Amino acid sequence: MTHLAHKDGVAAAAAEALHALCLAHAPNVRRALRLGMVPALTAAMVSNVRCPHVTAAAATLLQGLAARGQGIGLPSGAADAVTAEVRLCLANTRIAALDEAEGVARLGLVAVVLAALRLHRSSRVEEGIMLPLLHVVRRWAWDHALRAVLGEDGACQLLFQILRDHGLKQEHIAETTLGALHALAWNPDNKLRLADVQPHEGMGLVVRALEAFPHLANVQIEGMGVISIMSYYSDGNKALLHRCGAIPSLVSAMEKHRDAGRVQEQACLAIWSLATQSLLECPTQLGPQIDAAPLTPKGKPSRAKAGARQLEMPSPQKPSRDMVQAEERRGALCMYGAVEALLAALHEHETNGRLCCSAARALVVLSYNHKGRSRRIYSGLSLATTTGTRRVGGLQIFREALQIHVKHADVLCQVAAAIKNVCSALMMDDVDQTHDMPDLVPCGLSLLEALRLHLSNAELLKQGLSALGNVALNMKANAALPLAIVDLLLDAMAQHRHDGDLQKRGMAALFNLAGYTKGAPRPGPAARVLNDPQRKDIYATRMFSQLVHIVMELHGDNGDLVVLALKLLGRLADAATATAAAKILAPPVTTRFSLRLTRNRSRQAQLPGSSEWGKAHERIVEQWNALIKKRIVKDSK
């Protein structure tokens, strides 16, 4: 340890000896750290920073420590107390006391390593200086505290310079440098520093490195990691990466490494991040999503049949620049084949839960409110076989994921959201709802079986109930769905009766399942069960009474929910006949709501806008009057 304080060859030999002693012997590592190896090594590198032999030996020693995970090559803040042995060792050197300067020495070594990288940036890789130091920086960058120190000391710009000078020609330099950039980008300040670099010197270099080594999986993984974290929640970085050509590089990597699960997973994350828009509610979130009437690609409401969709859509607003750019990125992803690449990843890595979750999440975004992309997802893949080619539909791939990951709630949630968005976009117009889509019913049945096992998971149920409701928009699929779906909906709504969002989604699904379109083989399951001679009384009582209790009692102050409940009561009454519905909804079942409506009418008459239902007041009155006109309910006088 004392020989590290010497110059040139002696210090290099001491570092090499320490490396040999510590390489495969953990007790020696711990003792060297206790004896003050870090401050000694810092002093040696400072005094010999221009000497390639000392720097190379010190870099190899640090790389070995970092690879072993011994405090990430550095002592922890709670290092062993300075013993008499350490004091005796330090007394024979020019190093400051370890117990007083350990923190300074730790951060000082970071600065010395970066200084050595700057001075030896032009050295050949074969000299053994640059690559070990880059390995150390990458390992340190995954330490939360050191990540910030590295960024403040200029590591971001330095790594881009190394990537430009060496990384586009040397695969190991590219892999290690991209890995260090990926780790540094997890710090918000470092992320801003990386984004401030000129495109051709920053993100453009990352894309060029991917293009320079298209067949090296590790380079692709690290580069796509940089793209994922840099584009996450930053619309400006998303647009910058799109201009730099990140999208074709991602899709190309997925096609070239179809068997590499880690490459596929990182690519799925990067595609999802690029496809989303950060400053608005993302369509992949687990809140309300596709319960509103869709918009056509031209931005106008579709001419779907009355009642085919669940809620009214607010008037469309002028899209912002970020919205336009996000749609351009989604269009580019589709053009370069991202839809097929994501489906292939889902199909070929169906047992990989994390990959399936990431791929499905990306497909959720791409399918949102876009018929063209949803059609491509539904069409699926053409796979080569020994006898030719066969087509595997997108919903068939989703069904496989549902069956394999039936106990994995996160995967089920994302796949259900993808099914929901695809079906919603495909059923935008009347003609779409009459098409023969044979994959809808098997997919709906698999989703039904999965949801039965997760009745306590509210977020999964929200996505699943909306998906089943959108499957029912197709009249042939609705006619073929089993009555068990009604049981699932009623059980889920009863178990989560205090969750307003889940109630809205469940009622929207029941509204579609109770529908009947002229030309359909038969009504939907919610309408059929109300006409079943053996079960109609039980289900009629359960559905009508549950709706009245959940919505008009527990959520009576939620105007939009009350409007939807009254619409659903009218549709269910049509299916069960007005006489049967009136018998169940007769006073006192609806008396309390009728009195509540009377009070709000009086408030509204005295002071417009004072109703507890706000803007929904007029729609509630309209729906209630429609039920009175059908003689289903009676108003309180």
Secondary structure, 3 states (H helix, E strand, C coil): CHHHHCCHHHHHHHHHHHHHHHCCCHHHHHHHHHCCHHHHHHHHHHHCCCCHHHHHHHHHHHHHHHHHCCHHHCCCCCCCCCCHHHHHHHHCCCCCCHHHHHHHHHHHHHHHHHHHHHHCCCCCHHHCCHHHHHHHHHHHHCCHHHHHHHHHCCHHHHHHHHHHHHHCCCHHHHHHHHHHHHHHCCCHHHHHHHHHCCHHHCHHHHHHHHHHCCCCHHHHHHHHHHHHHHHCCCHHHHHHHHHCCHHHHHHHHHHHCCCCHHHHHHHHHHHHHHHCCCCCCCCCCCCCCCCECCECCCCCECCCCCCCCCECCCCCCCCCHHHHHHHHHHHHHHHCCHHHHHHHHHHHCCCCHHHHHHHHHHHHHHHCCCHHHHHHHHHCEEEEECCEEEEECHHHHHHHHHHHCCCCHHHHHHHHHHHHHHHHHHCCCHHHHCCCCCCHHHHHHHHHHHHHCCCCCHHHHHHHHHHHHHHCCCHHHHHHCCCHHHHHHHHHHHHCCCCHHHHHHHHHHHHHHCCCCCCCCCCCHHHHHCCCCCCHHHHHHHHHHHHHHHHHHHCCCCHHHHHHHHHHHHHHHHHHCHHHHHHHCCCCCCHHHHHHHHHHHHHHHHCCCCCCCHHHHHHHHHHHHHHHHCCCCCCCC
